[in-house]
Amino acid sequence: MCTVLTLTEVEALARAAHEGQTDKAGRPYAEHLAAVAAGVRERGGDADQIAAAWLHDAVEDDALSERWLGEAALSRRTKDIVLAVTKRAGESPEEYAGRILATPGALLVKQADLAHNADPARLAVLDEATRVRLTAKYARMRSLLGL
């Protein structure tokens, strides 16, 4: 493999891949990616983890393919973290949490993702039923991950 992509290049790729997508509150999806990457950095994450944070939803959201990820100029560790935090159809929360815990570096990325997803300011703009459902979902995942 050639030189790995820089974090600036990974950010640009992630922003382009999610162009036009919005979160549940209607905000540009790239805001979530930037917040997770910043959260990883603030928690002491390294370049592999920050790159994975930018790409953490790319395969799951079909913004980029798993094949693209496999062929991308990224470290094996970044690829492993992205795949670890990518939910799979029909997978139980326990299986998902187990894969994250078994993958070096993935827990920090998922911790930053959950922190942003559960941000009261983000949840406040959602309807009550969605807010209650997501709050319970994020709390359960934090518990499964020992956070």
N, C-alpha and C positions, 0 to 999 in steps of 0.2 A: 504494500500500500504506500502511496505517496504521503506527503505531509498531510497531517490532519487539518481539517477546517479550523479557522480561528473562531473564537466566540462571536466576533462581529459577523463573520460569514454564517455561522449557525443561526444567529438571531435573524439575519436577513432572510435566510431560507425558511425559518419557522414563520416569520411574519408573512412572507409571500404564500406559503402553503395554506395558511389560515385566513388569507385575505377574503374579506366579505363575510366571514363567520362572526357570529355574536354569541355572547353567553346568555344564560337564562334571563338576565336582567336587560338584555338588548345592547350591552356594551360591546365594543370591538373585542374579539377573542384575544387579540395580541396583548391587551392589557393584563389578562390573566397570566399569559405566558411570561410577561415581563415581571409581574409580581412574584411568580413562583421562582424565576431565576434570581431575583433580588433576595427572596427568602432563603434560597440555598446559599447564596453568597454571604448573607448576614449570619447564617448558622455555621459558617466556616467551611462550606463546601468547596471542592476543588474544581478545576476547569472541566473535567469529565462530567462531574455532577451538574455544573451550571449548563453545559451543553445539553445534557439529558433533560434538564428542567425546561429549556426552550423547546425541546422536541417531545416532551412527555405525553402529549395527547395526539401527536401527529398521526401515528399508526392507528390508534383507537378511533379517531375521528375520520379516518380515510383521507386525511390531508396529504399524507405521504404513504407509500406502500411499504410493507415489510421487506419487499425485495429492494426498494430504494435504500432503506435503512441498512440492509445487509451489504450493499455495494458502496455506500457513502464513505467518504474520507473522514471517518470518525474512529476514535479509539474503540477497541473491543469492549472496554469497560462502559463507555457511553452507550454503545449499542445494547449491552446486557441490561443496563439500568432502564433504558427506554422500553425494552421488551418486558422487563419485570413489572413496570408500572402500567403496562397496557392491559386493560381488562379484556378478557376473552368471553365470547358468547357462551352462556350456560355455566359459567364458572361461579362457584360459590364464593362469598366473601372470605371464608376461611382459606380456600385454595389461593385466592388472590393475595391475601395477607402473607401466607406461607412463602409464596414465591418472592415477594418483596423482602421479607426477612432473610431469605436464603441468598439474596443477591447483594454482594458488597457494594455499598454506596447508594442503594435504592431507597432505603428507609428515610434518609435525609431529604431526598427529592419528594417522596410521598408526604412527609411531614410538612414541607413548605406548601405543597399542593393543598393538603387538607386545611392548613392554617388560612390560606387565602379563600378557599371555598367556604369555610365556616366563619369568615369575617362578618360580624354582625351588620356592618354597613352594607355589605353585598346582599346579605339575606333579607335585610329590612325592606328592600324594594320588591320582593317577591310576594305573591299571594300567600295567605296564611297556611293553606294546606301544603303548598310546595315547601314553604319555609320549615314547617314542622317535620315533613318527610325527610328533607335534606339534613336538617339538624340531627335527627335520629340516625340517619345513614352515616354521617361523618363521625358521630360519637361512637358508633359501633366499630367503624374501621379503626379509629384511634385506639379503642380498647383492644381489638385484635392485634394491633401492631405494638401494644405496650406503651403507647404515648400518653 
